[in-house]
């Protein structure tokens, strides 16, 4: 895998399940139809505008492009849940519909991954898989949104547009905008534009989307989707804090598409729960002897985030081992953010007026690093499972920085009062890409240092989806706020697939095709959870 040698491999507990013949057949038929339509509408391709996307300003978020004048290239059609596409729209869609992609694409989203810590650990030889990808590809920083709200940023990453366009403006729907008020939290049905998995499904490309923000209830895509559910929490008598970043819950409808695979994939919830203590110890270490009461409270409020990651990781490996090939895979992992909020003070005690004792710092300081090492192993395993021809992208929504440096961190405080890191200072996001379609250029970096510029500024989080489309040989859209990060694309691939744009992928009044759901219970617990992290009041 681009020279990636997978380190510290451990076996996943896979549940053998049936292949998905429905989607294998549907995808093949869609691609054959696309080829025939493409031959009939070849001339439509020749009218497309080729653009040369330059690198944007380093820190300023991109502004929306001026309204494009109507052109011969119409907007992409809606999906089956909306109005039928016109013949002209179907012809335009087919003009951009490849029968296959040259390099399948995997995107691993790691919430709160701090690029300075990645560089420091990479220089120390502790992230071998990520380091190898950095050597063979391009790594850099992305400016992010302010405020740094996870659902908003991850939806921008998946759509290429600003929150005002995609409609996911935070964790909670403003009171004035709630109509039927099934949920005060945003759902997938609240998104107003197509995500990359909708765009690819319409072109007959097969996707797996695992644990991404605001994917509940799941959408009707060509492939498999496992939603992140963040409106309920586990029965946590131990006080582990519930599902702040989201997770998977046994027996809840709307989590898996296609729904007939819910039982097959749901078994991983029980498997992870049965082995959770052992897997937690493998990542965080075993804590022997007397515990710091502050740490104990923080650890109980963090265990669920690792549980969610383990479930998503296991499902992903199961799909890659036992399913038909995917053209696109998106996996979200949230524990880096949660553990950093809780344990930054133990990792960087000198940043605080009231640091933990040297004994506690030595005992608990390695937790964040061990998770980064675990993430590196996951990246290596998934890259290997996707195959030598795959392109791998690792991206975060923001970095991390010390907060509450003058706090007393008293054990009597609630979990919110014990936060020692956050992202209110809007630290840059991390972006790494490597593979056959990526420019093979190692970016300059500051070896072994946790401060300083270190990595170049590549663009903005809204540039991710336009760039992913370009890596698949597809055009971006003029109504996307983001632009292709042209420096990321391999020159030979770019020559073969010139950067181009269509007017839009999203028709007016489009909404995701999702199943209707009844109001969820116990949402107050989820809201309490967000308050504990300081995200809402």
C-alpha positions in Angstrom: 0.0 0.0 0.0 2.2 2.8 -1.3 5.0 1.3 0.7 2.9 1.4 3.9 4.0 -1.4 6.3 1.2 -2.1 8.8 2.4 -2.1 12.4 0.9 -3.6 15.5 -1.8 -5.5 13.6 -4.4 -7.1 15.8 -7.3 -9.2 14.5 -10.7 -7.7 14.3 -13.6 -9.9 15.4 -15.4 -10.1 12.1 -18.9 -11.5 11.8 -19.2 -13.3 8.4 -22.3 -12.0 6.6 -23.9 -12.3 3.2 -22.7 -10.1 0.3 -25.2 -7.5 -0.9 -26.4 -8.8 -4.2 -29.0 -6.1 -4.5 -26.5 -3.4 -4.6 -24.0 -5.3 -6.6 -26.6 -5.8 -9.3 -28.0 -2.3 -9.0 -24.5 -0.7 -9.2 -23.6 -2.8 -12.3 -26.9 -1.9 -14.1 -26.5 1.7 -13.2 -23.0 1.8 -14.6 -24.0 0.0 -17.9 -26.8 2.5 -18.4 -24.4 5.3 -17.7 -22.0 4.1 -20.4 -24.8 3.9 -23.0 -26.1 7.3 -22.1 -22.6 8.7 -22.1 -22.0 7.6 -25.7 -25.3 9.3 -26.8 -24.3 12.6 -25.0 -20.6 12.7 -25.6 -20.9 16.2 -27.1 -22.1 17.5 -23.7 -18.7 16.7 -22.2 -16.9 18.9 -24.7 -18.8 22.0 -23.6 -17.6 21.8 -20.0 -15.4 24.6 -18.7 -11.9 23.7 -17.6 -10.8 25.6 -14.6 -7.4 25.9 -13.1 -8.0 26.1 -9.3 -5.3 28.1 -7.6 -4.5 27.8 -3.9 -6.7 30.0 -1.8 -5.8 32.5 0.9 -4.3 30.8 3.9 -6.6 31.7 6.7 -9.7 33.4 5.4 -12.7 31.1 4.7 -13.7 31.2 1.0 -16.5 33.4 -0.1 -19.3 32.1 -2.1 -18.7 32.4 -5.9 -20.8 34.9 -7.8 -23.9 33.4 -9.4 -23.0 31.6 -12.5 -24.8 32.4 -15.7 -26.8 29.5 -17.1 -24.8 27.3 -19.3 -25.2 24.2 -21.4 -24.4 22.1 -18.4 -27.6 21.8 -16.2 -27.7 20.9 -12.6 -27.5 17.3 -11.6 -30.8 15.6 -11.2 -32.5 14.8 -7.8 -32.6 11.3 -6.5 -35.5 8.9 -6.6 -37.1 10.5 -3.6 -37.6 13.8 -5.4 -39.0 14.7 -8.8 -38.0 12.6 -11.8 -35.0 14.0 -13.8 -35.6 15.5 -17.2 -34.0 13.9 -20.3 -31.6 16.8 -20.4 -30.6 16.3 -16.8 -30.1 12.6 -17.3 -27.9 13.3 -20.3 -25.8 15.7 -18.3 -25.5 13.2 -15.5 -24.3 10.5 -17.9 -21.7 12.8 -19.4 -20.0 12.8 -16.0 -20.6 9.2 -15.1 -17.6 7.0 -15.1 -18.1 3.2 -15.3 -15.4 2.9 -12.6 -12.8 5.0 -10.8 -9.0 4.6 -11.4 -8.3 4.7 -7.7 -10.8 4.0 -5.0 -10.9 6.6 -2.3 -10.9 6.2 1.5 -11.4 9.2 3.8 -10.8 8.8 7.5 -12.1 11.7 9.5 -10.4 12.1 12.9 -12.1 14.7 15.1 -9.8 17.1 16.9 -6.6 15.6 15.5 -3.8 18.1 16.3 -1.3 18.4 13.5 1.6 19.6 15.8 1.2 16.4 17.9 1.1 14.3 14.7 4.4 15.9 13.6 6.1 15.4 16.9 5.1 11.8 17.2 5.9 11.1 13.6 9.4 12.5 14.1 9.8 10.1 17.0 8.9 7.1 14.9 5.6 6.5 16.7 3.2 6.8 13.8 4.8 4.7 11.1 1.7 4.3 8.8 0.8 8.0 8.8 4.5 8.9 8.4 4.8 6.7 5.3 1.7 8.3 3.8 3.2 11.8 4.5 6.4 10.7 2.8 4.6 9.5 -0.3 1.9 12.2 -0.5 1.0 15.7 0.7 0.2 16.9 4.2 -0.8 20.3 5.3 -3.2 22.5 7.3 -6.7 23.6 6.5 -8.3 26.8 7.9 -11.6 25.9 9.6 -15.0 27.4 10.5 -15.5 29.7 13.5 -17.1 28.6 15.8 -15.6 25.1 15.6 -18.8 23.0 15.9 -18.3 19.4 14.9 -21.6 18.8 13.1 -21.3 22.0 11.1 -17.7 21.5 10.1 -18.0 17.8 9.2 -21.1 18.6 7.0 -19.1 21.3 5.3 -16.3 18.8 4.7 -18.8 16.4 3.2 -20.6 18.9 1.0 -18.1 21.7 0.1 -20.4 24.4 1.1 -20.8 26.8 4.0 -23.3 26.2 6.9 -25.7 28.8 5.5 -26.1 26.6 2.4 -26.0 23.1 3.9 -28.3 24.0 6.8 -26.5 22.3 9.7 -25.6 25.3 11.7 -24.7 23.7 15.0 -25.7 21.0 17.4 -29.2 22.3 18.0 -31.9 23.6 15.7 -32.6 27.2 16.8 -36.0 27.4 18.6 -37.4 29.8 16.0 -36.7 27.3 13.2 -38.3 24.2 14.8 -41.5 23.3 13.2 -42.7 19.9 14.1 -39.8 19.6 16.7 -39.3 15.9 16.4 -35.8 16.6 17.6 -34.0 19.7 18.8 -30.8 18.2 17.4 -30.0 18.4 13.7 -30.6 15.2 11.6 -29.6 14.1 8.2 -33.0 15.2 6.9 -32.1 18.8 7.7 -29.3 18.9 5.2 -30.2 21.0 2.2 -27.5 20.0 -0.3 -26.1 16.7 -1.5 -23.1 15.2 0.3 -20.4 13.5 -1.7 -22.0 10.1 -1.1 -25.2 11.3 -2.8 -23.2 12.6 -5.8 -21.3 9.4 -6.2 -24.4 7.2 -5.8 -26.1 9.0 -8.7 -23.1 8.1 -10.9 -23.3 4.4 -10.1 -20.3 4.5 -7.7 -20.5 2.4 -4.5 -19.9 4.0 -1.2 -19.6 3.0 2.5 -20.2 5.8 5.0 -19.6 4.8 8.6 -20.3 7.0 11.7 -20.2 10.4 9.9 -21.8 13.3 11.6 -25.5 14.0 10.9 -26.2 10.8 9.0 -29.1 9.7 11.3 -31.5 8.5 10.0 -29.5 6.8 7.2 -29.9 7.8 3.6 -30.7 5.7 0.6 -27.3 5.5 -1.1 -25.7 3.0 -3.5 -23.8 1.1 -0.9 -23.8 0.9 2.9 -24.3 3.6 5.5 -24.0 3.2 9.3 -25.3 6.3 11.0 -23.9 8.2 14.0 -26.7 8.4 16.5 -26.2 11.2 19.0 -29.7 11.6 20.4 -29.7 8.7 22.9 -27.1 7.4 25.3 -26.2 4.1 26.8 -27.5 2.9 30.1 -24.4 4.2 31.9 -24.7 3.4 35.6 -21.0 3.9 35.8 -21.5 7.5 34.5 -19.5 7.2 31.3 -21.1 10.3 29.8 -23.2 8.8 27.1 -22.9 9.4 23.4 -21.7 12.9 23.0 -19.9 12.3 19.7 -22.5 9.7 18.8 -22.4 6.0 18.4 -24.4 2.9 17.5 -27.3 1.6 19.6 -28.7 -1.9 19.5 -32.2 -2.2 18.2 -32.7 1.4 17.1 -34.2 1.7 13.6 -32.7 4.1 11.0 -29.0 3.3 11.8 -28.1 1.0 8.9 -28.7 1.1 5.2 -29.8 -1.1 3.6 -32.0 -2.1 6.5 -31.8 -5.8 5.8 -28.1 -5.6 7.0 -29.0 -4.1 10.4 -28.7 -7.4 12.2 -25.5 -8.4 10.5 -23.8 -5.1 11.4 -25.5 -4.6 14.7 -23.6 -7.6 16.2 -20.5 -5.5 16.4 -22.2 -3.4 19.2 -22.4 -6.5 21.4 -18.9 -7.7 20.4 -17.3 -4.4 21.3 -19.2 -4.2 24.6 -18.2 -7.7 25.6 -14.5 -6.9 25.0 -14.5 -3.2 25.9 -12.4 -3.3 29.1 -9.7 -5.3 27.3 -9.7 -3.0 24.3 -9.6 0.1 26.5 -6.6 -1.2 28.3 -4.8 -1.9 25.0 -5.3 1.7 23.9 -5.0 3.6 27.2 -2.9 1.3 29.3 -3.8 -0.4 32.6 -4.0 1.9 35.6 -2.7 0.2 38.7 -2.6 1.5 42.2 -4.4 4.6 43.6 -6.2 6.7 41.1 -6.3 10.5 40.8 -10.0 11.3 41.5 -10.0 14.0 38.8 -8.7 11.4 36.3 -11.3 8.8 37.4 -14.1 11.2 36.7 -12.7 12.2 33.3 -12.0 8.6 32.3 -15.6 7.4 33.1 -16.8 10.3 31.0 -14.6 9.3 28.0 -15.0 5.5 27.7 -18.0 5.7 25.4 -16.0 7.6 22.8 -13.6 4.8 22.4 -16.5 2.3 22.3 -18.0 4.2 19.4 -14.7 4.2 17.5 -14.1 0.5 18.1 -17.6 -0.3 16.7 -17.0 1.8 13.6 -13.6 0.4 13.0 -14.8 -3.2 13.3 -17.7 -2.6 10.9 -15.4 -1.0 8.4 -13.0 -3.9 8.4 -15.9 -6.3 8.1 -17.3 -4.5 5.1 -13.9 -4.4 3.4 -13.2 -8.1 4.0 -16.6 -9.5 3.2 -18.4 -7.1 0.9 -18.2 -6.1 -2.8 -15.5 -3.5 -3.5 -16.2 0.2 -2.7 -15.3 3.1 -4.9 -15.5 5.5 -1.9 -15.3 4.9 1.9 -15.8 7.5 4.6 -15.1 6.6 8.3 -15.5 9.0 11.2 -13.6 8.6 14.5 -14.2 10.9 17.4 -12.1 9.8 20.4 -9.1 12.0 19.6 -11.2 15.1 20.3 -12.8 13.7 23.5 -9.6 12.4 25.0 -7.9 15.7 24.3 -10.6 17.7 26.0 -10.2 15.6 29.1 -6.5 14.8 29.3 -4.5 17.6 27.7 -3.4 18.8 31.2 -1.8 15.4 31.9 -0.1 15.4 28.5 1.2 19.0 28.7 1.3 19.9 32.4 3.5 22.9 32.0 0.7 24.8 30.3 -1.3 25.0 33.5 -1.0 27.0 36.7 -2.3 24.0 38.7 -0.7 21.0 36.9 -1.3 17.4 38.0 1.4 15.9 40.2 4.4 14.5 38.4 3.2 11.0 39.4 -0.2 11.5 37.8 1.3 13.2 34.7 3.6 10.3 34.2 0.8 7.8 34.7 -1.9 9.4 32.6 0.0 11.6 30.2 0.5 8.9 27.6 -3.3 8.4 27.0 -3.6 10.8 24.1 -0.4 9.5 22.5 -1.5 5.9 22.8 -4.8 6.8 21.0 -2.8 8.5 18.2 -0.8 5.3 17.9 -4.0 3.3 17.8 -5.4 5.6 15.1 -2.2 5.1 13.1 -2.7 1.3 13.2 -6.3 1.7 12.1 -5.2 3.9 9.1 -2.6 1.2 8.2 -5.1 -1.6 8.4 -7.8 0.2 6.3 -5.2 1.3 3.7 -4.0 -2.3 3.3 -7.6 -3.6 3.1 -8.6 -1.1 0.4 -5.7 -2.3 -1.8 -2.5 -1.0 -3.4 -4.4 1.2 -5.9 -6.4 3.1 -3.3 -6.0 6.8 -2.4 -6.0 7.5 1.3 -7.1 10.8 2.9 -6.8 11.6 6.7 -8.6 14.8 7.7 -9.6 16.6 10.9 -12.1 19.3 11.5 -9.8 21.4 13.8 -6.9 21.0 16.1 -6.5 21.3 19.8 -5.1 23.9 22.3 -4.8 24.2 26.1 -7.8 25.9 27.8 -8.7 26.8 31.4 -5.0 27.1 32.2 -5.7 28.9 35.5 -8.4 26.5 36.7 -7.9 24.6 40.0 -9.2 21.3 38.5 -10.8 20.4 41.8 -12.2 16.9 42.0 -15.5 18.3 43.2 -16.1 20.1 39.9 -18.4 18.7 37.3 -16.9 17.3 34.1 -17.4 20.5 32.2 -15.3 22.4 34.7 -12.4 19.9 34.3 -11.9 20.5 30.6 -8.3 21.3 29.9 -8.3 21.7 26.1 -10.5 22.8 23.4 -10.7 24.6 20.0 -12.3 28.0 20.8 -9.1 29.5 19.4 -9.9 27.9 16.0 -6.7 25.8 15.6 -6.1 24.7 12.0 -7.4 21.3 10.8 -5.0 18.6 9.4 -5.1 17.2 5.9 -3.1 14.3 4.5 -3.5 12.5 1.1 -1.5 9.8 -0.5 -2.1 7.5 -3.5 -2.0 7.1 -7.3 -4.0 10.3 -7.9 -2.1 12.5 -5.4 0.9 14.6 -6.1 4.0 12.7 -4.8 5.6 15.6 -3.0 6.7 15.6 0.6 5.9 18.9 2.3 8.5 20.6 4.5 7.9 20.2 8.2 9.6 21.0 11.4 11.0 17.6 12.6 10.4 16.8 16.2 8.9 20.2 17.2 5.4 20.8 18.6 5.4 24.5 17.8 6.1 26.6 14.7 4.5 26.6 11.3 5.5 23.0 10.5 3.1 22.3 7.6 1.9 24.4 4.7 -1.5 25.9 4.5 -3.3 23.9 1.7 -6.8 25.5 1.9 -10.0 25.4 3.8 -12.2 22.7 5.2 -14.8 23.5 2.4 -12.2 22.5 -0.1 -12.2 18.9 0.9 -15.2 17.7 -1.2 -14.2 19.5 -4.4 -10.7 18.0 -4.0 -12.1 14.5 -3.4 -14.3 14.8 -6.5 -11.2 15.8 -8.5 -9.3 12.8 -7.0 -12.1 10.6 -8.5 -11.9 12.3 -11.9 -15.2 14.2 -11.3 -16.0 17.9 -11.7 -16.7 20.2 -8.7 -19.6 22.6 -8.8 -19.8 26.3 -9.2 -22.2 26.6 -6.3 -19.7 25.0 -3.9 -17.9 27.5 -1.7 -14.8 25.3 -1.7 -12.4 24.9 -4.5 -10.1 22.1 -5.7 -6.8 22.1 -3.9 -5.0 21.8 -7.2 -1.6 21.2 -5.6 -2.9 17.9 -4.1 -3.7 16.4 -7.5 -1.1 14.3 -9.3 -0.1 16.3 -12.5 -0.4 13.3 -14.8 -3.9 12.5 -13.4 -4.8 16.2 -13.7 -3.8 16.1 -17.4 -5.9 13.1 -18.0 -8.8 14.5 -16.0 -8.7 18.3 -16.3 -10.2 20.2 -13.4 -13.7 21.2 -14.4 -17.0 22.4 -12.9 -20.7 22.0 -13.4 -23.3 24.5 -12.2 -24.6 22.4 -9.4 -25.1 18.9 -8.1 -28.2 19.8 -6.1 -31.5 20.7 -7.6 -33.7 23.2 -5.8 -35.8 22.0 -2.8 -33.7 18.7 -2.7 -33.7 16.8 0.6 -32.0 13.5 1.5 -34.0 10.4 0.9 -34.4 9.1 4.5 -37.0 7.1 6.3 -39.4 9.0 8.6 -38.8 8.4 12.3 -40.8 9.0 15.4 -39.5 11.4 18.1 -36.6 9.9 20.1 -36.8 9.6 23.8 -34.3 10.8 26.5 -32.9 13.6 24.4 -32.4 15.6 27.5 -29.5 13.3 28.3 -27.8 14.1 25.1 -28.3 17.8 25.7 -26.8 17.5 29.2 -23.9 15.8 27.6 -23.3 18.7 25.2 -23.5 21.1 28.1 -20.9 19.2 30.0 -18.5 19.7 27.1 -19.3 23.4 27.0 -20.8 23.2 23.5 -24.3 24.5 24.4 -25.7 26.3 27.5 
